[in-house]
Amino acid sequence: MIVWKQDKLGGRRLGYWSDSVRRRRKELNLTQLQLCKRLGITQRHLSRIENGESCSGGLQMHIDKLLNNWTDEPELQMMIDYVRIRFPTNDIKRIVREFLRLNEDLVGYDDRAAFGYVYTVSLGQIKVYGSTPDTKLGTLVELRGQGCRQMESILLGRGETWYDFLDQALDRGGVIKRLDLAVNDMANLLDIPNLIQKIRANECISVMREYQGIVSGHIFHEDDEDIDDEVGTTLYIGSTKSELYFCLYEKAAEQHKKGLTTQIRNRFEVRLKNDRAAKAVEDLLCYRDEEKTIFGIITRYLRFVDARPGSPRLKWPTNKNWERFVGHDRQPLRLTMAPVPLDLNRTRAWIDKQVAPMQRVLHEIDAYWGNQETMNAIRHAPLTDKHRQLIDQYTVGAEQLENGLFKEATPESEQSKKDDHADQSK
């Protein structure tokens, strides 16, 4: 509740709320300068707010949201979240053995594949697709989100980085077919619903001509109990069929729907295909400056502004929040690795949600009738070769991989790796 106090001049001043701003800031051991930099306002403005002067309702909400979700983690992190590389060879074993350097005895085989290929060789979510010589498709390596995280575990175990991985791919004649670069917003710099409103208000300057805003949530019913009103918003800018488009979504809401938590508030993905993907990799390897690469792409195609009636649209000032997101007065962006070991967490989560409840029902029915039909069915279930390959993959020791794929690792900045390589080259 906001309580208004009368100042000496008869104007209205904010009461308890202003006091709470100062109190919460001090509890977080923040200076006014630290807070106002995150807010995008001057220190003088913040001081006046803390002393009870009025401010807009929108700014009040912004201050509350920031203080209630404060984190000392970097405001933005960049991750590689999807990679697809085609190699002009049908020797899939050579790619697995010499490029990915995986133990051939541990990889699984499946006679199904994507993108017109014939079969798949995989370890966890690291996928390699093979073809027949007459198709001239070569060999395709695909790393989706989880595959990228597992590949990072391998890279860190070898003391390598994404730069090494991409460099080695090009040295072997690899053609970059797709690359997704993700910016994780840890500090709520992006307000995606507001960006959708600005597009509708013609306050987005872009050469892209399409956008799609999607809001998901629950429809209320009278008999709902403890309804989860978490709403997730996704914004696509550009055609999803083109070689370059952007996808922005509320990562925290997405994870909440899955019953998970995350420190990532929002995510901005730059999705690149074919020539655009190849040029982005070339830029990364040439400059070794992830900030330059990803925000060079974003700012070239996109700018959010604040309308100024009577002024030419192209001269409208850049929106302050957007200006900060793309690099003004914030911490530098770093390419981050978030490795995960090879595990069955996703499968177990599916079992917990979908299979286990029904299995419990069957066990209770069996108990009532005094039999063990369900347990007998599980014990005698036939296992295919694919099932046995999974058992082999998930019961192998870490020493057999020689790269730490099964070891927990702490997210590490690519910058430290980059500095190490620079020192060694001197």
C-alpha positions in Angstrom: 0.0 0.0 0.0 1.3 3.5 -0.9 0.9 6.1 1.8 1.1 9.8 0.7 2.6 12.5 2.9 2.0 16.2 2.5 5.1 18.2 1.8 5.7 21.8 3.0 4.6 23.2 -0.4 1.3 21.2 -0.4 2.5 18.7 -2.9 2.1 14.9 -2.5 5.1 12.8 -1.4 5.5 9.0 -1.3 5.7 7.7 2.2 6.3 4.1 3.2 7.1 2.9 -0.3 10.0 5.4 -0.5 11.3 4.3 2.9 11.2 0.7 1.7 13.3 1.5 -1.4 16.1 2.8 0.8 15.7 0.0 3.3 15.8 -2.8 0.6 18.7 -1.1 -1.1 20.7 -1.0 2.1 19.8 -4.7 2.9 21.3 -5.6 -0.4 24.5 -3.5 0.4 23.9 -1.4 -2.7 25.0 2.2 -3.2 22.7 4.6 -4.9 25.0 4.6 -7.9 24.8 0.8 -8.3 21.0 0.8 -8.2 20.5 3.8 -10.5 22.8 2.3 -13.1 20.6 -0.8 -13.2 17.4 1.4 -13.3 18.7 3.7 -16.0 18.0 6.8 -14.0 20.3 9.5 -12.5 21.6 9.3 -8.9 19.9 12.6 -8.2 16.5 11.2 -9.4 16.9 8.1 -7.2 17.9 10.2 -4.2 14.7 12.3 -4.6 12.6 9.1 -4.9 14.1 7.8 -1.6 13.3 11.1 0.0 9.7 10.7 -0.8 9.2 12.6 -4.1 6.6 11.1 -6.4 7.5 9.1 -9.5 5.5 7.3 -12.2 3.7 4.1 -11.5 5.7 2.3 -14.2 9.0 3.4 -12.5 7.7 2.2 -9.1 7.0 -1.2 -10.6 10.4 -1.3 -12.3 12.2 -0.5 -9.0 10.2 -3.1 -7.0 10.8 -5.7 -9.7 14.6 -5.0 -9.7 15.0 -4.9 -5.9 12.9 -8.1 -5.4 14.9 -10.0 -8.0 18.4 -8.5 -7.5 21.4 -10.6 -8.5 25.1 -9.9 -8.4 25.6 -12.3 -11.3 26.6 -10.6 -14.7 23.6 -8.8 -16.1 24.0 -10.6 -19.5 25.5 -13.9 -20.5 26.0 -15.2 -24.0 25.7 -18.9 -24.8 25.9 -21.0 -28.0 22.6 -22.8 -27.9 22.4 -24.6 -31.2 25.0 -25.8 -33.8 24.6 -27.7 -37.0 27.7 -28.4 -39.2 27.9 -30.4 -42.4 31.1 -32.2 -43.4 31.7 -33.2 -47.0 32.5 -36.9 -46.2 30.5 -40.1 -45.7 33.0 -41.4 -43.2 30.9 -40.8 -40.1 33.2 -42.8 -37.9 36.1 -40.5 -38.7 34.0 -37.4 -37.7 33.0 -39.2 -34.4 36.6 -40.4 -33.7 38.7 -37.5 -35.0 36.6 -34.4 -34.8 34.2 -35.0 -31.8 36.8 -37.5 -30.3 34.1 -39.7 -28.8 34.7 -43.3 -27.7 33.2 -45.3 -30.6 32.3 -48.1 -28.2 29.9 -45.9 -26.3 28.0 -44.2 -29.1 24.5 -45.4 -29.9 23.1 -46.3 -33.4 19.6 -45.6 -34.7 18.4 -46.3 -38.2 16.3 -43.1 -38.2 17.6 -39.6 -38.8 16.6 -36.0 -39.6 17.2 -33.6 -42.5 17.0 -36.4 -45.1 19.8 -38.4 -43.6 19.7 -42.2 -43.2 20.9 -43.1 -39.7 22.1 -41.5 -36.5 25.1 -42.0 -34.2 24.8 -40.4 -30.8 26.1 -40.0 -27.3 23.5 -38.4 -25.1 22.2 -35.4 -27.1 25.3 -35.1 -29.3 23.9 -36.3 -32.7 25.7 -37.2 -35.9 23.7 -38.1 -39.0 25.0 -40.3 -41.7 24.0 -40.7 -45.4 24.7 -43.0 -48.3 27.3 -41.9 -50.9 24.8 -41.4 -53.7 23.0 -38.6 -51.8 26.1 -36.4 -51.5 24.8 -35.1 -48.1 28.0 -36.0 -46.3 27.9 -36.1 -42.5 25.9 -33.7 -40.3 26.7 -32.9 -36.6 23.8 -31.4 -34.7 23.9 -30.0 -31.1 20.7 -28.7 -29.7 20.5 -26.9 -26.4 21.2 -30.0 -24.2 23.7 -31.3 -26.8 25.6 -28.0 -26.6 25.8 -28.3 -22.8 27.1 -31.8 -23.0 29.6 -30.8 -25.6 30.8 -28.0 -23.3 31.5 -30.7 -20.6 33.7 -32.5 -23.1 35.5 -29.3 -24.2 36.2 -28.2 -20.6 37.5 -31.7 -19.9 40.0 -31.2 -22.7 40.9 -27.7 -21.7 39.3 -26.3 -24.9 36.7 -23.7 -25.8 33.9 -23.2 -28.4 36.5 -21.2 -30.4 38.6 -24.4 -30.6 35.6 -26.5 -31.6 34.5 -24.1 -34.4 38.1 -23.6 -35.6 38.6 -27.4 -35.8 35.3 -27.8 -37.7 36.4 -25.3 -40.4 39.8 -26.9 -40.7 38.1 -30.2 -41.5 36.0 -28.6 -44.3 32.9 -28.2 -42.1 30.1 -25.9 -43.4 28.2 -24.1 -40.8 24.5 -24.7 -41.5 23.0 -23.1 -38.4 24.1 -21.3 -35.3 21.9 -20.0 -32.4 23.5 -17.3 -30.2 21.6 -16.8 -26.9 21.8 -13.7 -24.6 20.6 -14.6 -21.1 19.2 -11.6 -19.4 19.8 -12.1 -15.7 18.7 -8.7 -14.5 15.4 -8.1 -16.3 16.8 -5.6 -18.7 14.3 -6.8 -21.3 10.6 -6.2 -20.9 9.2 -8.4 -23.6 5.5 -7.4 -23.3 6.6 -3.8 -23.4 8.7 -4.5 -26.6 5.6 -6.0 -28.2 3.6 -2.8 -27.3 6.3 -0.7 -28.8 6.2 -2.6 -32.1 2.5 -2.1 -32.2 3.0 1.6 -31.5 5.5 1.8 -34.5 8.4 2.4 -32.0 10.6 -0.3 -33.5 12.9 0.6 -36.4 13.9 -2.5 -38.3 14.4 -3.8 -41.9 12.5 -6.9 -40.8 8.9 -6.8 -41.7 7.3 -9.5 -39.6 6.8 -10.1 -36.0 4.7 -12.5 -33.9 3.9 -11.9 -30.2 2.6 -14.9 -28.2 1.2 -14.8 -24.7 0.5 -18.1 -22.9 -1.4 -18.6 -19.6 -4.4 -20.3 -18.0 -8.1 -19.7 -18.5 -9.8 -19.2 -15.2 -12.5 -21.5 -14.0 -14.7 -21.2 -10.9 -13.5 -24.5 -9.5 -9.8 -23.8 -10.0 -7.8 -24.1 -6.8 -4.3 -22.5 -6.3 -4.3 -21.5 -10.0 -0.9 -20.8 -11.4 -1.2 -17.4 -13.1 2.3 -17.4 -14.4 2.2 -16.0 -18.0 4.9 -16.5 -20.5 5.5 -14.1 -23.5 7.4 -14.9 -26.6 8.3 -12.5 -29.4 9.5 -13.5 -32.9 11.0 -10.7 -35.0 11.6 -11.6 -38.7 10.4 -14.5 -40.7 11.2 -17.9 -39.1 11.8 -19.2 -42.6 14.6 -16.6 -43.3 18.3 -17.1 -42.6 18.2 -14.6 -39.7 15.5 -13.9 -37.2 15.2 -13.1 -33.5 13.3 -15.0 -30.7 12.8 -13.3 -27.4 11.0 -15.1 -24.5 10.6 -15.1 -20.8 12.9 -17.9 -19.7 11.9 -17.8 -16.1 8.2 -18.4 -17.0 9.1 -21.2 -19.4 11.1 -23.0 -16.7 8.3 -22.4 -14.1 5.9 -24.2 -16.4 8.2 -27.2 -16.3 8.4 -27.1 -12.5 12.0 -25.8 -12.7 13.7 -22.6 -11.5 16.4 -20.5 -13.1 18.2 -17.2 -12.6 17.7 -16.3 -16.2 14.8 -13.9 -16.4 14.6 -13.5 -20.2 16.4 -14.8 -23.3 17.2 -13.1 -26.6 18.2 -15.6 -29.3 19.8 -14.8 -32.6 19.0 -17.6 -35.0 21.2 -17.8 -38.0 21.2 -20.2 -41.0 23.5 -21.0 -43.9 25.6 -17.9 -45.0 24.5 -15.8 -42.1 25.6 -18.6 -39.7 28.9 -19.0 -41.5 29.6 -15.3 -41.4 28.8 -15.1 -37.7 31.3 -17.9 -37.0 33.9 -16.2 -39.2 33.4 -13.0 -37.2 33.7 -14.8 -33.8 36.9 -16.5 -34.8 38.4 -13.4 -36.4 37.8 -10.9 -33.5 37.2 -13.2 -30.5 34.8 -10.6 -29.3 31.4 -12.1 -28.6 29.9 -8.7 -27.6 30.9 -7.2 -31.0 29.6 -10.2 -32.9 26.1 -10.7 -31.4 25.2 -7.0 -30.7 26.7 -6.1 -34.1 24.0 -8.3 -35.6 21.2 -7.1 -33.2 21.8 -3.3 -33.6 22.2 -3.6 -37.4 18.6 -5.0 -37.7 16.8 -3.7 -34.7 16.3 -0.5 -32.6 13.5 0.4 -30.2 12.8 4.1 -29.8 10.6 6.5 -27.9 8.1 8.4 -30.1 8.5 12.2 -30.5 5.5 13.6 -32.3 6.5 16.1 -34.9 10.0 14.7 -35.3 11.0 12.3 -38.1 10.7 8.7 -37.0 14.3 7.9 -37.8 15.4 10.6 -35.4 13.4 9.4 -32.5 15.7 8.7 -29.5 16.7 5.2 -28.6 14.7 3.8 -25.7 16.8 3.9 -22.5 16.2 0.3 -21.5 17.0 -1.0 -25.0 20.1 1.3 -25.1 21.3 -0.4 -21.9 20.6 -3.9 -23.2 22.7 -3.3 -26.3 25.7 -2.1 -24.3 25.3 1.4 -22.8 26.4 1.5 -19.1 26.3 -2.2 -18.3 28.7 -5.0 -17.6 30.6 -6.4 -20.6 29.1 -9.5 -22.2 31.0 -12.8 -22.0 30.6 -16.1 -23.8 29.7 -18.5 -21.0 29.8 -22.3 -20.7 27.2 -24.1 -18.7 28.3 -27.8 -19.0 26.1 -30.6 -17.8 27.1 -34.3 -17.4 25.5 -37.1 -19.4 22.5 -38.1 -17.3 18.9 -39.2 -17.4 17.4 -36.1 -15.8 15.1 -35.4 -18.7 14.0 -39.0 -19.0 13.5 -39.2 -15.2 11.5 -36.0 -15.2 9.2 -37.4 -17.8 8.8 -40.7 -15.8 8.1 -38.7 -12.6 5.4 -36.7 -14.4 3.8 -39.2 -16.8 4.8 -42.8 -15.9 5.2 -43.0 -12.2 1.6 -41.9 -11.2 0.1 -44.6 -13.4 2.6 -47.2 -12.2 1.6 -46.4 -8.7 -2.1 -46.9 -9.6 -1.2 -50.4 -11.1 0.8 -51.3 -8.0 -2.1 -50.4 -5.7 -4.5 -52.5 -7.8 -2.0 -55.4 -7.8 -1.8 -55.1 -4.0 -5.6 -55.2 -3.6 -5.8 -58.4 -5.7 -2.6 -59.9 -4.2 -0.6 -60.2 -7.3 2.6 -58.7 -8.9 1.6 -58.4 -12.5 3.1 -54.9 -12.9 6.5 -55.9 -11.4 6.6 -59.0 -13.5 5.8 -57.0 -16.7 8.7 -54.7 -15.9 11.1 -57.5 -15.1 10.3 -59.4 -18.3 10.0 -56.4 -20.7 12.0 -57.1 -23.9 15.0 -54.8 -24.4 16.0 -53.8 -27.9 19.6 -53.1 -29.0 18.9 -49.3 -28.6 17.8 -49.9 -24.9 21.0 -51.9 -24.3 23.1 -49.1 -25.9 21.5 -46.6 -23.4 22.4 -48.9 -20.5 26.0 -49.0 -21.8 26.1 -45.2 -22.2 24.7 -44.3 -18.8 26.7 -46.8 -16.8 30.2 -46.0 -18.2 32.8 -44.5 -15.9 34.2 -41.0 -16.4 37.7 -42.4 -16.9 36.6 -44.1 -20.1 35.7 -40.8 -21.7 38.9 -39.0 -20.8 37.2 -35.7 -20.9 35.0 -35.2 -17.9 31.6 -35.7 -19.6 30.2 -37.2 -16.5 31.7 -34.7 -14.0 29.8 -31.7 -12.7 31.5 -28.5 -13.8 31.0 -24.9 -12.9 30.0 -22.4 -15.6 33.2 -20.7 -16.8 33.7 -17.6 -18.8 35.2 -18.0 -22.2 37.2 -14.8 -21.5 39.4 -16.6 -19.0 40.0 -19.3 -21.6 40.7 -16.7 -24.2 43.3 -15.0 -22.0 45.0 -18.3 -21.3 45.3 -19.0 -25.0 46.7 -15.5 -25.6 49.3 -15.9 -22.9 50.4 -19.2 -24.4 50.8 -17.7 -27.9 53.2 -15.0 -26.8 
